[in-house]
Amino acid sequence: MPRTQRRVERRAEFAWLITIPLALLALAMIVVVAASHDQPVGEWPGGLLFLALFLASNAWFLRVEVRRHSLSLNVAEIPLLLGLFFLPPVTLFVARVLAMVVSQWARKVPGIKLCFNVASAAAGTAIGIVIVHSAGQLNAFAPGTWLVLAVAVETGIAVTFAAVMGVISLVQGRLSSGQLIRAAVPSLSMGMVNIAVGLVILVMLKENWWSVVLLAGLVGAFVLAYRAYVQALTQHRTLNEIYGLTKAIADTPHDGTLADVLLGRVRDLLQAEYATLWLPEQGRYPEVLLSARVDDQGLMDVAGSPESLRKRVVATGETVAVGAKIGDQALRAELREWGTKDAIVVPLRAGSQVIGCLEVAGRLGDVTHFGPADVQLLEAVAAHAAVAVENSRLVDRLRFDAYHDALTGLPNRRRVTAALEESVKVRAPGEVVAVLMFDVDGLREVNDSLGHASGDKLLAEVGSRLRHLAPPAALIGRTGGDEFVVTLRIPSAEEALKLGCELRQQLQDPMVVESLTLDVDTVVGVAVHPDHGTDAASLLQRADVATQAAKHHADPVQLFNPAMESRSVRRLGLAGDLCRALDASELEVYFQPKVSLRDRRLVGVECLARWEHATHGPVAAEDFVAVAEHTGQLNRLTEVVLREGLRRCRQWHDAGRPLSIAVNLAVRTVVDPGFPELVEKLLAEYGVAPEWLTFDIAEGGVVGGLDRPMPSLRRLHDLGVRLAVDDFGTGSSSLAYLRRLPVHEVKIDRSFVQGMATDPGDLAIVRAVVDLARHFRLTAVAEGVESELTLNLLEEIGCDIGQGFLFSRPLPYERLETWFGAQTEAERTPLGEVRRLRAVP
């Protein structure tokens, strides 16, 4: 006997905990009533009549399934109500209990369940007898009697229902409120209908005994209507379940959960213990195999059979059904040996091809079995399921092809990039995300000498070796023609470098291509997060830089460092100088005016850092910002610019010339969780309102597909600081992310603004961005305004603010004051020269 079945039977013994107390309670109540009743036992003809009525009423019932058990609802309440009025208590009790024993035995109910059903019926009957006995004299025509009889019968129903629910909870676990309501509503409502019918029969019998003739016809009609009601209710439930299953399948996204949704619904629909979806593996798509089960492994190979039921169904395309009412007797016996009383296995068809099978096993309930109607129902479900499964597998195959290299079957650059982004998000403290890029040396020579087919075989062999040699937790992909990538989380960059050396050495074993044995070598570039990049694109780019450096270096395995990039020698030399310059406050902050295009007035400035090196002269901002980022000095640089900007902002406000300031933020600063606290502290220190401060954030930092900047952006937004997307229009995901970013401004990249006067495409882009900003109620700022024609075009399309050389270059504070004074003087002239702002020479 299977372990699952033995466990269920052991838990079924818990039913005795309710059965024995119920039986003792029923006996105690009937003894007390019999002792106080004048005539507890009546004439035997009346008892036999009601015994027959109880037996007949038990023959027709409505079954409500609750987990593994079923609750039977019948018309036994009608003879029970009549018996409470006409029969002495002991006679009624014996007739009801004896009828229950006979009907349960005839239906071959298992012993423990038979005892429980008899005990619950006895307890319900005894409680009804006690209630009626306590009420005293009964009058069939008095409403008070009707109420007493109704309460007695309904209380007995409630006791029986509570006992059944208690047993199910003990054996199967606690029931949910929804399951209790679904079981209670038909039970109690059916009881109320039966009580009403019983009271009508009682009044008719007391009025005239000849009404028995009419009652016979009424009972016959009632039985037919009752059976029709049960059949209609069952059909209605089945239709609702099929509709729910079809809708659930249609609403299930293509995320691999189709099998779970399908099997859960199928199990509920057919009241089965187990449901299995089995699809044979097909070719080169092992990752998209849909094969799932609910609660169990499904049917094993049936002992003695040449092949399992599933294989037989897939091979023949015919349904196999085995049970008490259907199927082959030999298979039925073998199923019982395995521990399942019945099963249905139907094929799933996609056109004329059988793609798998859908299986249910173990009909819930001790006396219920699968029948021909269940076979038809599962075949109907399988027709819908086959279409959904085939569509899901087609989508999975397309997704597989979109994210995998066709030659090697390895993840491609898109898949590697997505995995890297996820690894960066979930990186634990004390570890790094490593990217190891392998460049196959000599591939061109193989292609030229042996042909591209041989080169493809060589690449496939390299991919296969990497897949077997790399650690199990690593992701191996092919990102280019002869480039392979291994990504994983690892304790340190040193460990990543060591792993790269080991893998390269193991890849050097000779490879046989065609009839030649080739010694293939590789070079390896290593980059790690967070030291060498904050996102997947930069990590892959810098691993590629390290790979290119390895080709020209004595050591073929290279760890990325800033010196490998363009202008890296100068930048590396500037690192120490930048630290000293920050300590000595040698960096100066320049201010570039921002002008309202509506009235040509100065509304703010952008704060820009400038560095005059003692040896190299002026250092480009992109150079020393990159050095600051690589050497961990970026936060200091940002704080220097922010402090100077806030100090000047405070001075301008005190002088009656309020101007807002804008400060550029790098991605690394945006994702720093402590930066919003620094901003709040500096705003309080200089007494500047948050709305006078704007942070310009490069588009790639906020719309590059990462959610890591979002918490800091929201905190800055909550402080009241204004946020602007800088260089808007140069990214690839602007429209997809702009809607959910907490920003106030959109700065149009200068490359579009400078070309809009001559290039219709640039003009269309600028116009579209301005319209988009207006739609999202954002301020549009145009960078790089350098001509009157550009200015006029920006005015026409409704751009809000402009900045550029037409107004002024970035100026130090003293020259900005001079420029501002000149504009103020121009405003006082009657000629209105304010409309011709120019930079101060």
HUMO-V635301 format. One record per pair of residues at least 24 apart in sequence whose ideal C-beta (glycine too) atoms are under 10 Angstrom apart, sorted by the first residue. I is the first residue (numbers start at 1). J is the second residue. Records with the same first field share a line. If there is no record, write none. Layout:
I->J  J
//
This chain:
1->336  337  338  339
2->296  300  337  338  339  340
3->339
4->273  274  295  296  297  339  340  362
5->273  338  339  340  341  362
6->339
8->68  171  172  273  339
9->110  112  171
10->171
11->68  170  171  172  173
12->68  69  110  112  113  116  167  170  171  172  366
13->112  170  171
14->112  166  167  169  170  171  172
15->69  112  113  115  116  119  163  166  167  168  170  171
16->112  115  116  119  167  170
17->166  167  170
18->116  119  120  123  162  163  164  165  166  167  169  170
19->112  113  114  115  116  117  118  119  120  123  163  167
20->115  116  119
21->119  123  163
22->115  116  118  119  120  121  122  123  124  126  159  160  163  166  167
23->97  115  116  118  119  120  122  123
24->119  123
25->119  122  123  126  127  159
26->93  97  118  119  120  121  122  123  124  125  126  127  129  159
27->93  119  122  123  126
28->126
29->89  93  122  123  125  126  127  128  129  130  133
30->89  90  92  93  94  97  122  123  125  126  129  130
31->90  126
32->89  126  129  130  133
33->88  89  90  93  126  129  130  132  133  134
34->88  89  90  93  129  133
36->89  133
37->88  89  90  129  133
38->88
39->88  89  90  91
40->88  89  90  91  92  93  129  133
41->87  88  89  90  91  94
42->86  87  88  89  90  91  92
43->87  88  91
44->91
46->83  86  87  88  91  92  95
47->83  87  88  90  91  92  94  95  98
48->91  95
49->79  82  83  86  87  95
50->79  80  82  83  86  87  91  92  94  95  96  99
51->79  91  94  95  96  97  98  99  102
52->79  95  99
53->78  79  80  82  83  95  99  219
54->78  79  80  83  92  95  96  97  98  99  100  102  103  121  125
55->79  95  98  99  100  102  103  106
56->99  103  219  223
57->99  103  194  223
58->99  100  102  103  104  106  107  121
59->103  106  107  223
60->222  223  226  227  230
61->103  190  226  230
62->186  187  190  226  227  229  230  231  233  234
63->230  234  271  365  367  368
64->164  182  183  184  185  186  187  190  233  237
65->182  183  237  268  271  363  364  365  368
66->164  165  168  172  175  179  180  182  183  364  365
67->168  169  171  172  173  175  179  183  271  273  364  365
68->168  171  172  271  273  362  364  365  366
69->113  164  165  167  168  171  172  183  364  365  366
70->164  168  183  271  364  365  366  367  368
71->160  161  164  165  168  183  184  186  187
72->103  107  117  164  187  367
73->157  161  183  186  187  188  189  190  191  194  230
74->103  190  194  226  230
75->190  193  194  197  198  219  222  223  226
76->100  103  121  124  125  153  156  157  191  194
77->124  128  150  153  154  156  157  190  191  192  193  194  195  197  198
78->153  193  194  195  196  197  198  199  200  201  202  219  222
79->194  198  201
80->121  124  125  128  129  149  152  153  156  157  194  195  198
81->128  132  146  149  150  152  153  156  194  195  196  197  198  199  201  202
82->149  198  199  201  202  205
83->125  128  129  132  198
84->125  128  129  131  132  133  138  148  149  152  153  156  198  202
85->132  138  139  140  145  148  149  152  198  199  202  205  206
86->138  140  202  205  206
87->129
88->129
89->125  126  128  129  130  132  133
90->129
92->125  126  128  129  132
93->121  122  125  126  128  129
94->122  125
95->125
96->121  122  124  125  126  128  129  156
97->121  122  125  126
100->125
104->367
107->366  367
108->366  367
109->366  367
110->366  367
112->167  366
113->167  366  367
114->366
116->163  164  167
117->160  163  164
119->160  163
120->156  159  160  161  162  163  164  166  167
121->156  159  160  163
122->160
123->156  159  160  162  163
124->152  153  155  156  157  158  159  160  161  162  163
125->152  153  156  159  160
126->156  159
127->152  153  155  156  158  159  160
128->152  153  154  155  156  157  159
129->156
130->155
131->155  156
138->202
139->206
140->199  202  203  204  205  206  207
141->202  203  206  207
143->199
145->199  202
146->195  196  198  199  202  203
147->199
149->195  198  199  202
150->191  192  195  196  198  199
151->195
152->195
153->191  192  194  195  198  199
154->188  191  192  194  195
155->191
156->191
157->187  188  190  191  192  194  195
158->184  187  188  191
160->187  191
161->187  188  191
186->233
190->226  229
193->222  226  229
194->222  226
197->222  226
234->373
237->269
238->269  270  373  377  380
240->269
241->265  266  268  269  270  377  381
242->269  377  380  381  384
244->268  269
245->269  381  384  385
246->381  384  385  388
248->388
249->381  384  385  387  388  389  391  392
250->384  388
252->388  392
253->392  395
254->391  392  393  394  395  396  398  399
255->392  395  396
256->288  290  292  392  396
257->292  392
258->290  292  385  388  389  391  392  393  395  396
259->290  291  292  293  294  385  389  392
260->292  293  294
261->292  388
262->290  292  294  358  381  384  385  388  389  392
263->292  293  294  295  298  358  359  360  385
264->292  294  295
265->294  381  385
266->294  358  359  360  377  378  381  382  385
267->294  295  360  361  362  364
268->294  364
269->360  374  377  378  381
270->344  360  361  363  364  370  374  375  377  378  381
271->360  362  363  364  365  368  370  374
272->340  342  343  344  359  360  361  362  363  364  370  374  378
273->340  341  360  361  362  363  364
274->298  299  340  343  359  360  361  362
275->358  359  360  361  362  378
276->310  343  345  357  358  359  360  361
277->348  356  357  358  359  382  385  389
278->308  309  310  311  313  314  345  348  356  357  358  359
279->314  348  355  356  357  358  389  390  393
280->310  311  314  354  355  356  357
282->355  356  393  397
283->397
284->397  400  401  404  406  409
285->393  396  397  400  401  404  409
286->400  409
287->396  397  399  400  403  404  409
288->392  393  394  395  396  397  398  399  400
289->393  396
290->355  356  389  390  392  393  396
291->356
293->359
294->360
295->362
296->339  340  361  362
298->340  343  345  359  360  361
299->335  338  340  343  345  359  360  361  362
300->338  339  340
301->338
302->330  331  334  335  337  338  343
303->333  334  335  337  338
304->330  331  333  334  337
305->330  331  334
308->345
309->335  343  344  345  357  359  361
310->345  347  356  357  358  359
311->345  357
312->345  357
313->344  345  346  347  348  354  356  357  358  359
314->345  347  348  354  355  356  357
315->347  354
316->347  354
317->346  347  348  349  352  353  354  357
318->345  346  347  354
319->344  345  346  347  357  358  375  376  378  379  382
320->344  345  346  347  357  359  375
321->345  346  360  370  371  372  374  375  378  379
322->361  370
323->361  363  368  369  370  371  374  375
324->363  367  368  369  370  371
325->369  370  371  372  374
326->369  370  371  372  374  375
327->370  375
335->361  362
341->366  368  369  370
342->368  369  370  371  374
343->370
344->370  371  374  375  377  378  379  382
345->378  382
346->375  376  377  378  379  380  381  382  383  385  386
347->379  382  386
348->382  383  385  386  387  388  389  390
349->382  383  386  387  390
350->386  387  389  390  391  393  394
351->386  390
353->386  390
354->386
355->386  389  390  393
356->382  385  386  389  390  393
357->382  386
358->382  385  386  389
403->477
404->477  478
405->459  460  463  477  478  479  480  484
406->478
407->455  456  457  459  460  463  478
408->456  459  460  461  462  463  464  466  467  476  477  478  484
409->460  463  464  467  478
410->459  460  463  464  466  467  475  476  477  478  479  484  485
411->475  476  477  478  479  485  487
412->477  478  479  480  485
413->477  478  479  480  483  485  536  540
414->477  479
415->475  477  478  479
416->475  476  477  478  479  484  485  486  487  536  540
417->477  479  485  487  535  536  537  539  540  705
418->536  705
419->475  477  485  487  488  536
420->475  477  485  487  529  533  535  536  537  539  540
421->535  536  537  539  704  705  706  707  708
422->475  536
423->475  487  488  489  529  536  539
424->489  529  530  533  534  535  536  539  706  708
425->706  707  708
426->489
427->489  529  530
428->489
430->491  492
431->488  489  490  491  492  495  528  529
432->488  489  490  491  492  493  494  495  496  527  528  529  530  531  532
433->487  488  489  490  496  527  528  529  530  532  533  536  539
434->474  486  487  488  489  490  491  492  493  495  496  497  499  500  526  527  528  529  532  539  543  559
435->479  485  486  487  488  496  525  526  527  528  529  532  533  536  539  540  541  542  543  544  546  560
436->466  470  474  476  484  485  486  487  488  490  496  497  499  500  503  504  524  525  526  527  528  543  546  547  557
437->479  480  483  484  485  486  487  500  522  523  524  525  526  527  539  540  542  543  544  545  546  547  548  550  560
438->462  463  466  476  478  479  482  483  484  485  486  500  503  504  507  522  523  524  525  543  547  557
439->480  481  482  483  484  521  522  523  524  525  544  547  548  550  551  556
440->481  482  483  484  507  520  521  522  523
441->482  520  521  522  523  551  556
442->482  518  519  520  521  522
443->481  482  520
444->481  482
445->518
446->482  511  513  514  516  518  520
447->481  482
449->516
450->513  514  515  516  518
451->514
453->513  514
454->513  514  516  518
455->481  482  513
456->513
457->511  512  513  514
458->482  511  512  513  514  518  520
459->483  484  520
460->513
461->507  511  512  513  518  520
462->507  511  520  522
465->503  506  507  509  511  520
466->503  506  507  522
468->506
469->499  502  503  504  505  506  507
470->499  502  503  506
471->499  503
474->499  503
479->540  543  544
480->544
482->522
483->522  525  540  543  544  547
484->522  524
485->525  539  540  543  544  547
486->524  526
487->529  536  539  540  543
489->528  529
490->528
492->528  531
493->526  527  528  529  531  532  559  560
494->526  528  559
495->528
496->524  526  527  528  559
497->524  526  528  555  557  558  559
498->526  557
499->524  526  557
500->524  525  526  546  550  556  557  558  559
501->526  555  556  557
502->557
503->557
504->550  556  557
505->557
521->556
522->547  550  556  557
523->547  548  549  550  551  552  553  555  556  557  558
524->550  555  556  557  558  559
525->549  550  551  556  557  558  559  560  564
526->550  557  558  559  560
527->558  559  560  561  564
528->559  560
530->668  671
531->559  560  561  630  632
532->559  560  561  562  630
533->560  667  668
534->629  666  667  668  670  671  701  704  706  708  709
535->667  671  700  701  704  705  706  708
536->704  705  706
537->700  704  705
538->667  700
541->565
561->630
562->626  627  629  630  631
563->630
565->626  630
567->620  622  623  626  627
568->626  630
570->616  619  620  623  627
571->619  622  623  624  626  627  630  631
572->627  630  631
573->613  615  616  627
574->611  613  615  616  619  623  624  626  627  628  631
575->624  627  628  630  631  632  633
576->627  631
577->611  613  614  615  616  619  624  627
578->611  613  619  623  624  625  627  628  631  633  636  637
579->627  628  631  632  633  636
581->611  612  613  614  619  624  633  637  640
582->611  624  628  633  636  637  639  640
583->636
585->640  644
586->611  612  613  614
587->611  612  619  624  636  637  640  641  644
588->612  640  644  812  813
589->640  641  642  643  644  645  647  648  661  663  810  812  813
590->621  641  644  809  810  811  812  813  815  816
591->644  645  648  659  661  662  808  810  811  812  813  815  816  817  819  820
592->662  783  803  804  805  807  808  809  810  811  816  839
593->659  802  803  804  807  808  809  810  811  816  819  820  823  837  839
594->659  660  661  662  694  747  781  782  783  800  801  802  803  804  807  808
595->785  791  801  802  803  804  806  807  808  823  834  837
596->800  801  802
597->780  781  782  785  791  792  794  795  798  799  800  801  802
598->795  798  799  800  801
599->834  835
600->791  795  802  807  823  826  827  832  833  834  835  836  837
601->823  827  834  837
602->657  659  807  808  816  819  820  823  824  834  837
603->658  659  660  779  800  801
604->649  652  658  659  660  661  662  692  693  694  722  781  801  803
605->645  648  649  652  659  660  661  662  803  808  810  811  813  816  820
606->645  660  661  662  663  664  694  696  724  726  747  781  783  803  810
607->641  642  644  645  646  648  649  661  662  663  664  693  694  696  810
608->641  645  662  663  664  810  811
609->637  638  640  641  644  663  664
610->810  812
611->637
621->664  810
625->664  666
626->666
628->666  668
629->666  667  668  669
632->668
634->665  666  667  668  669  672
635->666  668  669  672  674  675  678
637->666  669
638->663  664  665  666  668  669  672  675  678  679  695
639->669  675  678  679  682
641->665
642->675  678  679  682  683  686  693  695
643->682  685  686
644->813
645->682  686  688  692  693
646->679  682  683  685  686  687  688  692  693
647->682  685  686  688  813
648->686  813  816  817
649->683  686  687  688  689  692  693
650->685  686  687  688  692
651->686  813  817
652->692  816  817  820
653->686  687  688  689  692
654->687
655->817
657->817  820  824
658->689  692
659->692  816  820
660->688  689  691  692  693  694  722
661->688  692  693  694  695
662->693  694  695  696  722  724  726  745  747  781  803
663->693  694  695  696  721
664->695  696  697  698  724  726
665->695  696  697  698  701  702  709  712  713  716  723  724  726
666->697  698  701
667->697  698  700  701  702  704  706  708  709
668->701
669->695  697  701  709  712
670->695  697  698  701  702  708  709  710  711  712  713  716  723
671->701  706  708  709  710  711  712  713
672->709  712
673->708  711  712  715
674->712
675->712  715  716
676->711  712  713  714  715  716  717  718  719  721
677->715  719
679->712  715  716  719  721
680->715  716  718  719  720  721
683->719  720  721
689->720  721
690->716  717  718  719  720  721  722
691->719  720  721  722  744
692->720  721  722
693->719  720  721  722  723
694->721  722  723  724  743  744  745  747  779  781
695->721  722  723  724  726  743  744  745
696->722  723  724  725  726  727  745  747  781  783
697->723  724  725  726  727  741  743  747
698->725  726  727  728  730  731  747
699->725  726  727  728  729  730  731  732  733  734  737  738  746  747  749
700->726  727  730  731  732  733
701->725  726  727  731
702->726  731  733  734  737  738  741  742  743
703->728  731  732  733  734  735  736  737  738  740  741
704->731  732  733  737
705->731  732  733  736  737
707->737  740
709->741
710->737  740  741  742
713->741  742  743
714->741  742
715->742
716->742
717->741  742  743  744
718->742
722->779
724->778  779  781
725->773  778  781
726->781  783
727->751  752  783
728->752  765  769  772  773  778  780  781  783
729->753  762  765  766  768  769  772
734->769  772
735->768  772
738->772  773  775  776  778
739->775  776
741->776  778
743->773  776  778  779
744->776  777  778  779
745->773  778  779  780  781  800  801
746->770  772  773  774  776  778  779  780  781  782  800
747->773  779  780  781  782  783  801  803
748->773  780  781  782  783  784  794  799  802
749->782  783  784
750->782  783  784  785  786  803  804
751->783  784
752->782  783  784
753->781  782  783  784  785  786  787  790  793  794  799  802  803  804
754->782  783  784  785  786  787  790  804
755->784  790
756->782  784  787  789  790  793  794  797
757->786  787  788  789  790  791  792  793  794
758->787  789  790
763->790  793  797
766->790  793  794  797  799
767->793  794  796  797  798  799
768->797
769->797  799
770->794  797  798  799  800
771->797  798
773->798  799  800
774->798  799  800
788->836
791->835  837
802->837
804->839
805->838  839
806->836  837  838  839
807->837  838  839
808->837  838  839  840
809->839  840
810->839
811->839  840
815->839  840  841
816->840
//
